Amino acid sequence: MPIILRRLLAFMTRHIDGVLLSAILLLMFTGLVALLSASNGNYVRVSSQLMNMMVALAVMWVFANIPPHYLMRLAVPLFITGCTLLVGVAVAGEVVNGARRWLDIGITRIQPSELMKIAMPLMLAWYFNRNEASLKLRNYAIAALMLAFPAALILRQPDLGTALLITASGGYLIFLAGLSWRVIIALGGLAAASLPFLWSAMHDYQRQRVLTLLDPTQDPLGSGYHTIQSTIAVGSGGILGKGWMNGTQTHLDFIPERTTDFIFAVYAEEFGLLGNAVLLALYLFLIGRAMVITANAPTLFARLLAGSITLTFFTYAFVNLGMVSGILPVVGVPLPLISYGGTSLVSICLGFGILMSINTHKKLVQT
């Protein structure tokens, strides 16, 4: 290989974690295979997703090459910008399908809640790192308030799925920062006691989702349709599945949103229990590698940020798989690296780029 090509390859891969990248690419390839079947052989949609993947991988490479201490400098400006944009959505956002989630900035429309998926863990990691020497209960209370403000704005849009993911990312980080178990247990008891009030504060469609989880057959052609059809598809796959492109629930159009939130139902029907086991093994391998990077992070900021990103990715996968399998309510969370769509794919790969940066820049920090 010519010297120039070797140097270019070395430059392109110097901050890329090969193990993490291999797992990501395998999951992306699995997503393309499932998408081709879910879209009834729509190569235009598959090509579009392939372009989304290229953009997401490029974003991952960019963030993998940004040292963590530079990311720490972005925490406060990103958080303030994100909160400002969320307030702008609440005041003058565009209503699409009954939800006010988009903000028109002239040249394009943006969804500020997606920015908060990375701004929130960055901000809280920066805050705890800044106060590392003198952490007290009030620091955790301030962090909880910083988390509650944007989460409440997103929940008001309403966007329950994104609000839950952002709350999870911040909650994981607060826990990893050393919050006392006594406080956690007390907060859990308080949350349980407040359930009746939370129930009354929920939107009608959110309450219906909970009721549908308990008994989807009460409205089999309405709110329970998604859950019933997805569980039928998952169960009908058996051990070995019906074969790629041969899923009856899929190709007879029984599975709703089969290229996005419910793509796992397509995959499970066609590849069966064995295919599900392979998919879960890939997810566990990726999460395990990310946890190793978290454990070896050189600073509190890097450790908290990496841990939050890893556990939030786990939450993405767990919520979607539970939703499709009928053990969790339908909240509109895509299956990470598998579902069709560019926004969530970019935000996930951005997070993995940060993990790679933390892993490959640690020697620079230590010396």
Contacts in CASP RR format, 6 or more apart in sequence:
PFRMAT RR
TARGET T0000
AUTHOR 0000-0000-0000
METHOD contacts of the structure
MODEL  1
MPIILRRLLAFMTRHIDGVLLSAILLLMFTGLVALLSASNGNYVRVSSQL
MNMMVALAVMWVFANIPPHYLMRLAVPLFITGCTLLVGVAVAGEVVNGAR
RWLDIGITRIQPSELMKIAMPLMLAWYFNRNEASLKLRNYAIAALMLAFP
AALILRQPDLGTALLITASGGYLIFLAGLSWRVIIALGGLAAASLPFLWS
AMHDYQRQRVLTLLDPTQDPLGSGYHTIQSTIAVGSGGILGKGWMNGTQT
HLDFIPERTTDFIFAVYAEEFGLLGNAVLLALYLFLIGRAMVITANAPTL
FARLLAGSITLTFFTYAFVNLGMVSGILPVVGVPLPLISYGGTSLVSICL
GFGILMSINTHKKLVQT
1 9 0 8 1.000
12 61 0 8 1.000
14 360 0 8 1.000
15 64 0 8 1.000
15 65 0 8 1.000
15 356 0 8 1.000
15 357 0 8 1.000
15 360 0 8 1.000
15 361 0 8 1.000
16 61 0 8 1.000
16 64 0 8 1.000
16 356 0 8 1.000
16 360 0 8 1.000
17 64 0 8 1.000
17 289 0 8 1.000
17 293 0 8 1.000
17 355 0 8 1.000
17 356 0 8 1.000
17 359 0 8 1.000
17 360 0 8 1.000
19 289 0 8 1.000
20 286 0 8 1.000
20 289 0 8 1.000
20 290 0 8 1.000
20 293 0 8 1.000
20 352 0 8 1.000
20 355 0 8 1.000
20 356 0 8 1.000
20 359 0 8 1.000
21 356 0 8 1.000
23 282 0 8 1.000
23 285 0 8 1.000
23 286 0 8 1.000
23 289 0 8 1.000
24 60 0 8 1.000
24 286 0 8 1.000
24 337 0 8 1.000
24 349 0 8 1.000
24 352 0 8 1.000
26 282 0 8 1.000
27 282 0 8 1.000
27 283 0 8 1.000
27 286 0 8 1.000
27 336 0 8 1.000
27 337 0 8 1.000
27 338 0 8 1.000
28 53 0 8 1.000
28 337 0 8 1.000
30 267 0 8 1.000
30 279 0 8 1.000
30 282 0 8 1.000
30 338 0 8 1.000
31 49 0 8 1.000
31 263 0 8 1.000
31 267 0 8 1.000
31 337 0 8 1.000
31 338 0 8 1.000
31 339 0 8 1.000
32 46 0 8 1.000
32 49 0 8 1.000
32 50 0 8 1.000
32 53 0 8 1.000
33 244 0 8 1.000
34 263 0 8 1.000
34 266 0 8 1.000
34 267 0 8 1.000
34 270 0 8 1.000
34 338 0 8 1.000
35 45 0 8 1.000
35 46 0 8 1.000
35 49 0 8 1.000
35 259 0 8 1.000
35 263 0 8 1.000
35 340 0 8 1.000
36 42 0 8 1.000
36 43 0 8 1.000
36 46 0 8 1.000
36 245 0 8 1.000
37 244 0 8 1.000
37 245 0 8 1.000
37 247 0 8 1.000
37 250 0 8 1.000
37 251 0 8 1.000
37 266 0 8 1.000
37 270 0 8 1.000
38 250 0 8 1.000
38 255 0 8 1.000
38 258 0 8 1.000
38 259 0 8 1.000
38 263 0 8 1.000
38 266 0 8 1.000
38 340 0 8 1.000
39 45 0 8 1.000
39 46 0 8 1.000
39 259 0 8 1.000
39 340 0 8 1.000
40 251 0 8 1.000
41 245 0 8 1.000
45 259 0 8 1.000
45 340 0 8 1.000
48 340 0 8 1.000
49 340 0 8 1.000
49 341 0 8 1.000
49 342 0 8 1.000
52 341 0 8 1.000
52 342 0 8 1.000
52 345 0 8 1.000
52 346 0 8 1.000
53 345 0 8 1.000
55 342 0 8 1.000
55 346 0 8 1.000
56 342 0 8 1.000
56 345 0 8 1.000
56 346 0 8 1.000
56 348 0 8 1.000
56 349 0 8 1.000
56 350 0 8 1.000
57 349 0 8 1.000
59 346 0 8 1.000
59 349 0 8 1.000
59 350 0 8 1.000
59 353 0 8 1.000
60 349 0 8 1.000
60 350 0 8 1.000
60 351 0 8 1.000
60 352 0 8 1.000
60 353 0 8 1.000
60 356 0 8 1.000
61 353 0 8 1.000
63 71 0 8 1.000
63 350 0 8 1.000
63 351 0 8 1.000
63 353 0 8 1.000
63 354 0 8 1.000
63 356 0 8 1.000
63 357 0 8 1.000
64 353 0 8 1.000
64 354 0 8 1.000
64 356 0 8 1.000
64 357 0 8 1.000
64 360 0 8 1.000
65 357 0 8 1.000
66 357 0 8 1.000
67 357 0 8 1.000
67 361 0 8 1.000
67 364 0 8 1.000
67 365 0 8 1.000
68 299 0 8 1.000
68 301 0 8 1.000
68 302 0 8 1.000
68 305 0 8 1.000
68 354 0 8 1.000
68 357 0 8 1.000
68 358 0 8 1.000
68 361 0 8 1.000
68 365 0 8 1.000
69 365 0 8 1.000
71 122 0 8 1.000
71 305 0 8 1.000
71 354 0 8 1.000
71 357 0 8 1.000
72 122 0 8 1.000
72 125 0 8 1.000
72 126 0 8 1.000
72 129 0 8 1.000
72 301 0 8 1.000
74 122 0 8 1.000
75 119 0 8 1.000
75 122 0 8 1.000
75 123 0 8 1.000
75 125 0 8 1.000
75 126 0 8 1.000
76 123 0 8 1.000
76 126 0 8 1.000
78 115 0 8 1.000
78 118 0 8 1.000
78 119 0 8 1.000
78 122 0 8 1.000
78 123 0 8 1.000
79 119 0 8 1.000
79 120 0 8 1.000
79 122 0 8 1.000
79 123 0 8 1.000
79 146 0 8 1.000
81 115 0 8 1.000
81 119 0 8 1.000
82 112 0 8 1.000
82 115 0 8 1.000
82 116 0 8 1.000
82 119 0 8 1.000
82 150 0 8 1.000
83 116 0 8 1.000
83 149 0 8 1.000
83 150 0 8 1.000
83 153 0 8 1.000
85 103 0 8 1.000
85 110 0 8 1.000
85 112 0 8 1.000
85 115 0 8 1.000
86 112 0 8 1.000
86 113 0 8 1.000
86 116 0 8 1.000
86 150 0 8 1.000
86 153 0 8 1.000
86 154 0 8 1.000
87 153 0 8 1.000
88 103 0 8 1.000
88 112 0 8 1.000
89 100 0 8 1.000
89 101 0 8 1.000
89 102 0 8 1.000
89 103 0 8 1.000
89 112 0 8 1.000
89 113 0 8 1.000
89 153 0 8 1.000
89 157 0 8 1.000
90 100 0 8 1.000
90 153 0 8 1.000
90 156 0 8 1.000
90 157 0 8 1.000
92 103 0 8 1.000
93 100 0 8 1.000
93 101 0 8 1.000
93 102 0 8 1.000
93 103 0 8 1.000
93 104 0 8 1.000
94 100 0 8 1.000
94 102 0 8 1.000
94 103 0 8 1.000
94 104 0 8 1.000
94 109 0 8 1.000
96 102 0 8 1.000
99 157 0 8 1.000
99 158 0 8 1.000
99 159 0 8 1.000
100 157 0 8 1.000
101 111 0 8 1.000
101 113 0 8 1.000
101 157 0 8 1.000
101 159 0 8 1.000
102 109 0 8 1.000
102 110 0 8 1.000
102 111 0 8 1.000
103 109 0 8 1.000
103 110 0 8 1.000
103 111 0 8 1.000
103 112 0 8 1.000
111 343 0 8 1.000
113 150 0 8 1.000
113 154 0 8 1.000
113 157 0 8 1.000
113 159 0 8 1.000
113 162 0 8 1.000
113 163 0 8 1.000
113 166 0 8 1.000
114 162 0 8 1.000
114 343 0 8 1.000
114 344 0 8 1.000
114 347 0 8 1.000
116 150 0 8 1.000
116 154 0 8 1.000
116 166 0 8 1.000
117 162 0 8 1.000
117 165 0 8 1.000
117 166 0 8 1.000
117 169 0 8 1.000
117 312 0 8 1.000
117 347 0 8 1.000
118 347 0 8 1.000
118 350 0 8 1.000
118 351 0 8 1.000
118 354 0 8 1.000
120 147 0 8 1.000
120 150 0 8 1.000
120 166 0 8 1.000
120 169 0 8 1.000
120 170 0 8 1.000
121 169 0 8 1.000
121 170 0 8 1.000
121 173 0 8 1.000
121 304 0 8 1.000
121 305 0 8 1.000
121 308 0 8 1.000
121 309 0 8 1.000
121 312 0 8 1.000
122 305 0 8 1.000
123 146 0 8 1.000
124 143 0 8 1.000
124 146 0 8 1.000
124 147 0 8 1.000
124 170 0 8 1.000
124 173 0 8 1.000
124 174 0 8 1.000
124 177 0 8 1.000
124 304 0 8 1.000
124 308 0 8 1.000
125 173 0 8 1.000
125 300 0 8 1.000
125 301 0 8 1.000
125 302 0 8 1.000
125 304 0 8 1.000
125 305 0 8 1.000
125 308 0 8 1.000
126 301 0 8 1.000
127 139 0 8 1.000
127 142 0 8 1.000
127 143 0 8 1.000
127 146 0 8 1.000
128 135 0 8 1.000
128 139 0 8 1.000
128 143 0 8 1.000
128 173 0 8 1.000
128 177 0 8 1.000
128 300 0 8 1.000
128 301 0 8 1.000
128 304 0 8 1.000
129 299 0 8 1.000
129 300 0 8 1.000
129 301 0 8 1.000
129 304 0 8 1.000
131 139 0 8 1.000
132 300 0 8 1.000
135 177 0 8 1.000
135 178 0 8 1.000
137 180 0 8 1.000
137 183 0 8 1.000
140 174 0 8 1.000
140 177 0 8 1.000
140 179 0 8 1.000
140 183 0 8 1.000
143 170 0 8 1.000
143 173 0 8 1.000
143 174 0 8 1.000
143 177 0 8 1.000
144 174 0 8 1.000
147 166 0 8 1.000
147 167 0 8 1.000
147 170 0 8 1.000
147 171 0 8 1.000
147 174 0 8 1.000
150 166 0 8 1.000
151 163 0 8 1.000
151 166 0 8 1.000
151 167 0 8 1.000
154 162 0 8 1.000
154 163 0 8 1.000
154 166 0 8 1.000
155 163 0 8 1.000
158 203 0 8 1.000
158 206 0 8 1.000
160 206 0 8 1.000
160 331 0 8 1.000
160 332 0 8 1.000
161 319 0 8 1.000
161 331 0 8 1.000
161 332 0 8 1.000
161 333 0 8 1.000
164 315 0 8 1.000
164 319 0 8 1.000
164 331 0 8 1.000
164 333 0 8 1.000
165 312 0 8 1.000
165 315 0 8 1.000
165 316 0 8 1.000
165 319 0 8 1.000
165 333 0 8 1.000
168 311 0 8 1.000
168 312 0 8 1.000
168 315 0 8 1.000
169 308 0 8 1.000
169 309 0 8 1.000
169 311 0 8 1.000
169 312 0 8 1.000
169 315 0 8 1.000
170 308 0 8 1.000
171 308 0 8 1.000
172 307 0 8 1.000
172 308 0 8 1.000
172 311 0 8 1.000
172 312 0 8 1.000
173 304 0 8 1.000
173 305 0 8 1.000
173 307 0 8 1.000
173 308 0 8 1.000
175 184 0 8 1.000
176 303 0 8 1.000
176 304 0 8 1.000
176 307 0 8 1.000
176 308 0 8 1.000
177 304 0 8 1.000
199 207 0 8 1.000
202 210 0 8 1.000
208 219 0 8 1.000
208 223 0 8 1.000
209 223 0 8 1.000
209 329 0 8 1.000
209 330 0 8 1.000
209 331 0 8 1.000
210 329 0 8 1.000
211 218 0 8 1.000
211 223 0 8 1.000
212 218 0 8 1.000
212 219 0 8 1.000
212 223 0 8 1.000
212 224 0 8 1.000
212 227 0 8 1.000
212 329 0 8 1.000
212 330 0 8 1.000
213 227 0 8 1.000
213 326 0 8 1.000
213 328 0 8 1.000
213 329 0 8 1.000
213 330 0 8 1.000
216 223 0 8 1.000
216 224 0 8 1.000
216 227 0 8 1.000
216 228 0 8 1.000
216 326 0 8 1.000
217 224 0 8 1.000
217 228 0 8 1.000
218 224 0 8 1.000
219 225 0 8 1.000
220 228 0 8 1.000
225 256 0 8 1.000
226 256 0 8 1.000
226 257 0 8 1.000
226 262 0 8 1.000
226 330 0 8 1.000
227 326 0 8 1.000
227 330 0 8 1.000
229 249 0 8 1.000
229 254 0 8 1.000
229 255 0 8 1.000
229 256 0 8 1.000
229 265 0 8 1.000
230 255 0 8 1.000
230 262 0 8 1.000
230 264 0 8 1.000
230 265 0 8 1.000
230 324 0 8 1.000
230 325 0 8 1.000
230 326 0 8 1.000
231 324 0 8 1.000
231 325 0 8 1.000
231 326 0 8 1.000
232 249 0 8 1.000
232 254 0 8 1.000
233 247 0 8 1.000
233 249 0 8 1.000
233 250 0 8 1.000
233 254 0 8 1.000
233 255 0 8 1.000
233 265 0 8 1.000
233 266 0 8 1.000
233 268 0 8 1.000
233 269 0 8 1.000
234 264 0 8 1.000
234 265 0 8 1.000
234 268 0 8 1.000
234 269 0 8 1.000
234 324 0 8 1.000
234 325 0 8 1.000
235 268 0 8 1.000
235 269 0 8 1.000
236 242 0 8 1.000
236 248 0 8 1.000
236 249 0 8 1.000
236 269 0 8 1.000
237 268 0 8 1.000
237 269 0 8 1.000
237 270 0 8 1.000
237 271 0 8 1.000
237 272 0 8 1.000
237 273 0 8 1.000
238 272 0 8 1.000
238 273 0 8 1.000
239 272 0 8 1.000
239 273 0 8 1.000
239 274 0 8 1.000
240 271 0 8 1.000
240 272 0 8 1.000
240 273 0 8 1.000
240 274 0 8 1.000
241 269 0 8 1.000
241 270 0 8 1.000
241 271 0 8 1.000
241 272 0 8 1.000
241 273 0 8 1.000
241 274 0 8 1.000
241 275 0 8 1.000
242 248 0 8 1.000
242 269 0 8 1.000
242 270 0 8 1.000
242 272 0 8 1.000
243 270 0 8 1.000
243 271 0 8 1.000
244 270 0 8 1.000
244 271 0 8 1.000
245 251 0 8 1.000
245 270 0 8 1.000
246 270 0 8 1.000
247 266 0 8 1.000
247 269 0 8 1.000
247 270 0 8 1.000
248 254 0 8 1.000
248 269 0 8 1.000
249 255 0 8 1.000
249 265 0 8 1.000
249 269 0 8 1.000
250 258 0 8 1.000
250 265 0 8 1.000
250 266 0 8 1.000
250 269 0 8 1.000
250 270 0 8 1.000
255 262 0 8 1.000
255 265 0 8 1.000
255 266 0 8 1.000
256 262 0 8 1.000
258 265 0 8 1.000
258 266 0 8 1.000
259 339 0 8 1.000
259 340 0 8 1.000
260 334 0 8 1.000
260 339 0 8 1.000
260 340 0 8 1.000
260 341 0 8 1.000
261 320 0 8 1.000
261 323 0 8 1.000
261 324 0 8 1.000
261 330 0 8 1.000
261 332 0 8 1.000
261 333 0 8 1.000
261 334 0 8 1.000
261 335 0 8 1.000
261 339 0 8 1.000
262 324 0 8 1.000
263 335 0 8 1.000
263 338 0 8 1.000
263 339 0 8 1.000
263 340 0 8 1.000
264 320 0 8 1.000
264 321 0 8 1.000
264 324 0 8 1.000
264 335 0 8 1.000
264 338 0 8 1.000
265 324 0 8 1.000
267 275 0 8 1.000
267 276 0 8 1.000
267 279 0 8 1.000
267 338 0 8 1.000
268 275 0 8 1.000
268 276 0 8 1.000
268 324 0 8 1.000
271 278 0 8 1.000
271 279 0 8 1.000
283 317 0 8 1.000
286 313 0 8 1.000
287 310 0 8 1.000
287 313 0 8 1.000
287 314 0 8 1.000
288 310 0 8 1.000
290 306 0 8 1.000
290 307 0 8 1.000
290 309 0 8 1.000
290 310 0 8 1.000
290 313 0 8 1.000
290 352 0 8 1.000
290 355 0 8 1.000
291 307 0 8 1.000
291 310 0 8 1.000
293 306 0 8 1.000
293 310 0 8 1.000
293 355 0 8 1.000
293 356 0 8 1.000
293 358 0 8 1.000
293 359 0 8 1.000
294 303 0 8 1.000
294 306 0 8 1.000
294 307 0 8 1.000
294 310 0 8 1.000
294 355 0 8 1.000
295 303 0 8 1.000
296 359 0 8 1.000
296 362 0 8 1.000
297 303 0 8 1.000
297 305 0 8 1.000
297 306 0 8 1.000
297 358 0 8 1.000
297 359 0 8 1.000
297 362 0 8 1.000
298 362 0 8 1.000
298 365 0 8 1.000
298 366 0 8 1.000
299 365 0 8 1.000
302 358 0 8 1.000
302 362 0 8 1.000
302 365 0 8 1.000
305 354 0 8 1.000
305 358 0 8 1.000
306 354 0 8 1.000
306 355 0 8 1.000
306 358 0 8 1.000
309 351 0 8 1.000
309 352 0 8 1.000
309 354 0 8 1.000
309 355 0 8 1.000
310 355 0 8 1.000
313 336 0 8 1.000
313 348 0 8 1.000
316 333 0 8 1.000
316 334 0 8 1.000
316 335 0 8 1.000
316 336 0 8 1.000
316 348 0 8 1.000
317 335 0 8 1.000
317 336 0 8 1.000
319 328 0 8 1.000
319 331 0 8 1.000
319 333 0 8 1.000
320 333 0 8 1.000
320 334 0 8 1.000
320 335 0 8 1.000
320 336 0 8 1.000
320 339 0 8 1.000
321 335 0 8 1.000
322 328 0 8 1.000
323 329 0 8 1.000
323 330 0 8 1.000
323 331 0 8 1.000
323 332 0 8 1.000
323 333 0 8 1.000
324 335 0 8 1.000
334 341 0 8 1.000
334 344 0 8 1.000
336 344 0 8 1.000
336 348 0 8 1.000
337 345 0 8 1.000
337 348 0 8 1.000
END
